[in-house]
Amino acid sequence: LSAVELMRKRNEMIETAKQEISDIALNLLAQPQQQIDRLRVLIGLCKGERIHSLIRETVQKLAIASTVEVFVDIIPGYAIRPLSEEEKSQKMKKETKKLHDYENTLLNYYNKYLQVIEKNVTSEWICCLFHSFDCYSCVLFLILQFCSCNSNAF
């Protein structure tokens, strides 16, 4: 392929990935409890799984920025805590159990996301994200996570 064809192909692949990320995020925001397992795909994109090497870093940045925005919107405004053994053994209403299952799944995905951030995000990446996206809450969140994971980073 010529350089021009390669750039065209790369741009097409990025647009396809953007659309996939957008579709996943919109589905999650529209119905978080029903679509919670879509976070698995989004976190996979954050890790760079099944992404062509030509666009991997760009897609990872897009996925990381989008995922944090999804979490900001779907994480409830109250504290989520694990159930005690006593609470687990008690009978619950169907809706209550469903809510606890959702919260537990959300926490598990959030933990996986933070592990991706801890492993992959460097101060250079944060600066690049800051300049690449108009996503200030995302960047601030990532900076806070980066600083908490790497206390000697700055």
C-alpha positions, 0 to 999 in steps of 0.5 A, spaced: 500 500 500 502 507 498 502 512 504 496 515 502 492 508 501 495 507 508 493 513 511 486 512 508 485 505 511 487 508 518 482 513 518 477 509 516 479 504 521 479 509 526 472 512 524 469 505 525 472 504 532 469 511 534 462 508 531 463 502 535 465 506 542 460 511 541 454 505 540 457 502 546 457 508 550 450 510 548 447 503 549 450 503 556 448 510 558 441 509 555 440 502 559 446 501 564 443 495 568 441 492 562 447 493 558 452 493 563 456 487 560 458 492 554 463 495 559 467 488 558 468 490 550 469 497 552 475 495 557 477 490 552 478 496 547 482 500 553 487 494 553 488 494 546 485 487 545 483 485 538 485 492 535 489 493 529 496 495 531 496 501 526 490 504 530 491 501 537 494 507 541 489 512 538 483 507 539 485 506 546 485 513 548 478 514 545 476 508 549 479 510 555 476 517 555 469 514 553 469 509 558 471 514 564 465 519 561 460 512 562 463 511 569 462 518 571 454 518 568 452 511 571 456 510 577 450 512 583 451 518 587 451 513 593 456 509 596 456 501 594 459 496 599 459 489 598 454 485 602 456 482 609 455 474 609 449 475 614 446 480 608 447 475 603 444 469 607 437 474 607 432 473 603 431 479 598 426 482 593 427 480 586 429 488 585 433 488 590 437 482 588 438 485 581 440 492 584 445 488 588 448 484 582 448 490 578 452 494 583 457 488 584 458 488 576 459 495 576 464 495 581 468 489 578 468 493 571 471 499 575 476 495 578 478 492 571 478 499 568 483 502 574 487 496 573 488 498 565 489 505 567 494 503 572 498 499 567 498 503 561 497 510 563 503 515 563 504 522 564 505 523 557 499 519 555 495 524 560 498 530 556 496 527 550 489 525 552 489 532 554 491 535 548 487 530 543 480 531 547 475 536 549 474 531 555 476 535 561 473 531 566 476 525 563 483 528 564 482 530 571 479 523 573 485 520 569 490 525 573 487 523 579 488 516 578 495 516 575 497 520 581 494 515 586 497 509 583 504 513 582 505 517 588 512 519 585 509 521 578 510 529 578 
